[in-house]
Each structure stands twice: as structure tokens, then as C-alpha cells.
Amino acid sequence: MPSSSRSATTIPMTFDYFPILTNKITDISQHPVDSGGYSSIYQGSWTNPKTGRQERVAIKSLRAKGLNCDALSKLLTKRVLREAYTWDEITKTGHKNILPFLGLLIDLSIDPRCPALVGTYCTRKHVLRFLQTHPKPGTVKRLPIIIGIARGLQCLHNHNVIHGDLKAQNVLIGENEEPLLSDFGRSRIQDITGYTTDFACVYRYIAPELLAPSDGEMPKRSKAADIYAFALLAYEVLTGIEVYHEIKTEQAIIKHVMAKNRPAKIDPPTAESDMMWKTLEECWNTDQAARPDIDSLLSRLESM
């Protein structure tokens, strides 16, 4: 991991390990501006102490259902600390394709049980939404976006971080149109204890070895599974359409993938899709050992 005087071998279980932004964020939206399966996103304003300028920030509040208040509070706290630690550590690299982590916010109007996570706000939203606002062919070059995503993933993998939930909704587009990897709630740092084996996420991006592990044990997220998800994400960037959009249920997607089906070749092809197709096929290979690692993958992409 990035060098730090606060390095740890287990996830810190105290909030004061991280920057606390309580009373430093104003104009917090009364209602979420976006939401996902396990979180709600609010918007606020924050004065960047390095520049003195007001910036918009995204405030991520985690959700969980079906638990009593004490159990819910403990679960949310563990999830916040786990995600904050991973996100904070990878932010320290200063990589331009990682959404910066700013700190934690305790605000009773959002959730009194535990802090929310604060990061940079991206007005252009996630990569698919951005591409859908530029549908005209040639308006946005796709290969630079795919290379930017790969560079962000290389940063993670080279620091022993497995993203675990790579998908279009977790790649935001910054002000300079650079892709930014975000949402580290399913990520884990290798050799750091305190992470769970829970890998629940969107099934269309999950590698087949995680859907049906051959040894019967609880599947573990891996760098190879990130590479598989990257290939499906790259396909979405090339087409501007969600992968397997024609399949309506998660169970049907699982059946489709386990039958060794993969996305159909793009028709009509583009120059970018023709260049990338063989590489994508290697990345979503059923045999995880046959998939390229991120360094090899990025080298190929940058040579295209």
C-alpha cells in the first residue's frame, strides 16, 4: 500500500483515523441526488483547504434493511470503516483515475447511526450515462476512456487492492472527461485482515468462478475476476449499452454466463472494437488463469 505513518495490518475500527468533515460541509441536499443498492448519495459544498475554493462533494450514506437498531448500527459502522480505509489508502497514490476520498461526515439529518463517506462530486455522472448524452458516433473517443479505466485498475492491483464491483455505475467521469474508479464498498486489500467474503453485487459483471466455485467453498474476489468485469465494462463503453441488456432476470444472466456465452461481436464493428475484440475475449475467458494481468492488458491497450 502507499507509504503512510498510519499504515495498518488490520482495518482501523475508529472514525478518527480518517479526516472528519463534520461542520465543514454546507448546503447538504435534503434528498438523495442518486442511489444504489446499498447507499444513497447526497450533495454538499466544501471549501478545499488546499485551494480555498468551494467545491461540490458527494456524500455517500450506507443503507441496510431487516436488522434491529443495534445490529444495524454495528453493521453500517463496519462497512463504513472498511470502505473508508480502502478508499483512503488508494487515494494516497494520487492517481488521476481514482475518485478522491475526502473524509467522513457525521450529520444527523442524513443518518445518526454512523458517518457518511465524502468524495469529489462528478457532474457528468457515470460512464454509461455520460456516453448516452453523446450518442452521435465519433463525438467521444471510447479507447481513451477504456485505457483510463485500465490505468485506474492497474493502480489498484499494483497496490494489492481488488475492486470487487467494477461496473459502469462505479466509473465516474471527471471535469476533464477522465474516468474515475469509485465505490470501494466491495473492495479488499490483500494481506489486510478485517474484510468479509461477501461478494454480492450486480450478477452481469461477476466472473463464472464466483458464480459457481468448483471447490464448493465460499468464492473470493480476485484480480482475475476484476479483469473479467473490466472486459464487460469495456464492451459497454464501446457500445454505449448495458451488457446483456436483453436478458431480463439475474437468474437468466447466470444461466447464460455459465453456459459459456459472452457478448456478441459488435455489429456493425468500429475501428476501436475491431482492435480490441481479441483482447476482450481473452479477458472474459472462462479459465481465469488464461486472462491477462492488468499490466499486460494495459500495455496492449496503449499500443492500439
C-alpha positions in Angstrom: 0.0 0.0 0.0 1.0 3.7 -0.3 3.6 4.6 2.3 2.0 6.2 5.4 2.7 6.8 9.0 -0.7 5.4 9.6 -0.1 2.0 7.9 -2.0 -0.9 9.4 -2.4 -4.7 9.0 -6.0 -4.6 10.1 -8.8 -2.2 9.3 -8.8 0.6 11.8 -12.0 0.5 13.9 -12.1 4.1 14.9 -13.5 7.0 12.9 -10.8 9.5 14.0 -8.3 7.5 11.8 -9.8 9.5 8.9 -10.4 13.2 8.2 -13.6 14.3 9.9 -15.5 16.8 7.8 -18.4 17.4 10.3 -19.3 21.2 10.3 -17.1 21.7 7.2 -19.8 20.8 4.6 -22.7 23.1 3.9 -25.7 23.2 1.6 -26.4 19.5 2.0 -29.2 18.4 -0.2 -32.4 17.4 1.7 -33.0 14.4 -0.5 -30.6 12.0 -2.3 -29.4 13.0 -5.7 -28.7 9.4 -6.6 -28.9 6.0 -5.0 -27.6 2.4 -5.4 -28.5 -0.9 -3.9 -26.9 -0.2 -0.5 -26.4 3.5 -0.4 -27.9 7.0 -1.0 -25.8 9.9 -2.5 -26.3 13.4 -1.2 -24.7 16.6 -2.5 -23.0 19.4 -0.5 -20.4 22.2 -0.6 -17.0 22.1 0.9 -14.1 24.6 1.0 -10.9 22.8 -0.2 -8.2 23.8 2.3 -5.5 23.4 -0.3 -7.1 25.8 -2.8 -9.5 27.9 -0.7 -12.2 27.2 -3.3 -15.7 26.0 -2.8 -16.2 22.5 -4.3 -19.2 20.3 -4.7 -18.9 17.0 -2.8 -20.8 13.7 -2.9 -21.9 12.3 0.4 -22.4 8.5 0.5 -24.7 7.2 3.2 -24.9 3.4 3.5 -28.2 1.5 4.0 -29.1 -1.8 5.4 -32.5 -3.4 6.0 -34.0 -6.1 8.2 -31.9 -5.6 11.3 -32.7 -4.1 14.7 -31.2 -0.8 15.6 -28.1 -2.0 17.4 -27.3 -4.7 14.9 -27.8 -2.2 12.0 -25.6 0.4 13.6 -22.7 -2.1 14.1 -23.1 -3.4 10.5 -23.1 0.0 9.0 -20.1 1.1 11.1 -18.1 -1.9 9.9 -19.0 -1.2 6.3 -18.1 2.5 6.5 -14.7 1.8 8.1 -13.9 -1.0 5.6 -14.7 1.2 2.6 -13.1 4.3 4.1 -9.9 2.5 4.8 -9.6 1.1 1.3 -10.6 4.3 -0.4 -8.4 6.5 1.7 -5.3 4.3 1.1 -5.7 4.2 -2.6 -6.4 7.9 -2.7 -3.0 8.5 -1.2 -1.4 7.3 -4.5 -2.7 10.5 -6.1 -3.7 8.5 -9.3 -5.7 10.6 -11.7 -8.1 7.7 -12.4 -9.2 7.2 -8.8 -12.1 9.3 -7.3 -10.5 11.2 -4.4 -11.7 10.3 -0.8 -12.1 13.4 1.3 -13.2 12.1 4.7 -16.1 11.2 6.9 -19.2 13.3 7.8 -21.4 12.9 10.8 -24.7 14.6 10.1 -27.9 13.7 12.0 -30.0 14.9 9.0 -28.5 12.1 6.9 -28.0 9.2 9.3 -27.5 9.5 13.1 -26.1 5.9 13.3 -22.7 6.3 11.6 -20.8 8.7 9.4 -21.2 9.1 5.7 -18.3 8.9 3.2 -17.3 12.0 1.3 -15.7 12.2 -2.1 -15.5 14.5 -5.1 -18.8 15.2 -6.9 -18.9 14.4 -10.6 -21.5 16.4 -12.6 -21.1 14.1 -15.6 -22.2 11.1 -13.6 -21.2 7.5 -14.5 -19.6 6.5 -17.8 -22.7 5.0 -19.5 -24.8 8.0 -18.6 -22.1 10.2 -20.0 -21.9 8.3 -23.3 -25.6 8.2 -23.7 -25.6 12.0 -23.6 -23.1 11.9 -26.5 -24.8 9.3 -28.8 -23.5 10.7 -32.1 -20.7 8.4 -33.5 -17.3 10.0 -33.1 -18.4 12.5 -30.5 -16.5 10.8 -27.7 -13.5 8.5 -28.4 -14.0 5.3 -26.5 -10.5 3.9 -26.4 -9.0 6.7 -24.2 -11.9 6.1 -21.7 -11.1 2.3 -21.6 -7.4 3.0 -21.2 -8.2 5.4 -18.3 -10.2 2.7 -16.6 -7.4 0.2 -17.1 -4.9 2.6 -15.6 -7.1 3.1 -12.5 -7.4 -0.7 -12.2 -3.6 -1.0 -12.6 -3.2 1.4 -9.7 -5.4 -0.8 -7.5 -3.9 -4.1 -8.5 -0.3 -2.8 -8.1 -1.2 -1.8 -4.6 -2.8 -5.2 -3.9 -6.4 -3.8 -4.0 -9.1 -5.9 -5.6 -12.0 -3.7 -6.6 -14.7 -6.4 -6.5 -17.5 -4.4 -8.0 -16.2 -3.0 -11.3 -19.2 -1.8 -13.4 -20.3 1.3 -15.4 -22.1 2.8 -12.4 -18.8 2.8 -10.4 -16.8 4.6 -13.1 -17.5 8.3 -12.9 -16.5 11.0 -15.5 -14.5 13.9 -14.1 -14.5 17.5 -15.2 -11.7 16.8 -17.8 -13.6 13.7 -19.0 -11.1 11.3 -17.4 -12.8 8.1 -16.0 -12.6 7.8 -12.2 -12.9 4.5 -10.4 -15.2 4.8 -7.4 -17.2 2.8 -4.9 -14.9 0.6 -2.9 -17.5 -0.9 -0.7 -16.8 -4.4 -2.1 -13.1 -3.9 -2.4 -10.5 -5.6 -0.3 -6.7 -5.1 0.3 -4.8 -8.4 0.1 -2.9 -9.2 3.3 -5.1 -6.9 5.4 -7.5 -8.6 7.8 -11.0 -7.3 8.5 -12.7 -7.8 5.1 -15.6 -10.2 4.6 -16.0 -12.8 1.9 -19.4 -11.2 0.9 -19.3 -10.6 -2.8 -22.9 -9.7 -3.6 -23.0 -7.3 -6.5 -24.5 -7.0 -10.0 -24.5 -10.5 -11.4 -23.9 -9.5 -15.1 -20.3 -8.5 -14.2 -19.5 -11.4 -11.9 -16.9 -13.9 -13.2 -18.1 -17.5 -13.6 -15.7 -18.9 -11.0 -17.5 -16.7 -8.4 -21.0 -17.8 -9.6 -20.2 -21.5 -9.2 -16.9 -22.2 -7.5 -15.6 -25.6 -8.4 -14.3 -26.4 -4.9 -17.6 -25.8 -3.2 -16.1 -23.2 -0.9 -17.1 -19.5 -0.5 -15.8 -17.7 -3.6 -13.2 -15.0 -3.1 -12.9 -11.9 -5.2 -9.7 -11.8 -7.2 -7.7 -9.7 -9.6 -8.7 -12.2 -12.4 -12.4 -11.5 -11.6 -11.7 -7.8 -11.9 -10.2 -8.4 -15.3 -13.4 -10.3 -16.4 -15.6 -7.4 -15.2 -13.3 -4.9 -16.9 -13.9 -6.7 -20.3 -17.7 -6.4 -19.9 -17.3 -2.8 -18.9 -15.1 -2.1 -21.9 -17.8 -3.7 -24.1 -20.3 -1.2 -22.6 -18.1 1.7 -23.3 -17.7 0.6 -26.9 -21.4 0.2 -27.5 -22.9 2.7 -25.0 -25.4 -0.1 -24.0 -25.5 -2.2 -20.8 -24.1 -5.6 -21.3 -26.8 -8.4 -21.5 -29.5 -5.7 -21.5 -31.7 -8.1 -23.4 -31.7 -10.7 -20.6 -34.3 -9.6 -18.0 -33.5 -11.5 -14.8 -30.4 -12.2 -12.8 -31.0 -15.9 -12.8 -31.2 -15.9 -16.6 -27.9 -14.0 -16.8 -26.2 -16.5 -14.5 -27.5 -19.4 -16.7 -26.4 -17.6 -19.8 -22.8 -17.0 -18.5 -22.4 -20.5 -17.0 -23.3 -21.9 -20.4 -20.1 -20.0 -21.6 -22.0 -17.4 -23.5 -20.4 -14.0 -23.8 -21.4 -10.7 -25.5 -21.9 -10.9 -29.3 -19.4 -9.3 -31.5 -20.3 -5.6 -32.1 -22.2 -5.2 -35.4 -21.5 -3.0 -37.2 -18.0 -3.0 -35.9 -16.0 0.1 -35.3 -12.2 0.6 -35.7 -11.9 0.5 -31.9 -14.0 -2.6 -31.4 -12.1 -4.5 -34.1 -8.8 -3.6 -32.5 -10.0 -4.7 -29.0 -12.1 -7.7 -29.7 -9.5 -10.5 -29.3 -8.2 -8.8 -26.1 -11.8 -8.7 -24.7 -12.3 -12.4 -25.4 -9.1 -13.2 -23.5 -10.3 -11.1 -20.6 -13.7 -12.8 -20.2 -12.2 -16.3 -20.8 -13.9 -18.9 -18.5 -10.5 -20.0 -17.4 -9.3 -17.3 -15.1 -5.7 -18.4 -15.5 -5.9 -17.6 -19.2 -6.9 -14.0 -18.6 -4.1 -11.4 -18.9 -3.0 -9.5 -15.8 -3.6 -5.8 -15.7 0.0 -4.8 -16.7 -0.2 -7.0 -19.8 -3.7 -5.8 -20.6 -2.8 -2.1 -20.3 0.3 -2.5 -22.4 -1.9 -3.9 -25.2 -4.5 -1.2 -25.0 -1.9 1.6 -25.0 -0.3 0.1 -28.2 -3.6 0.3 -30.1 
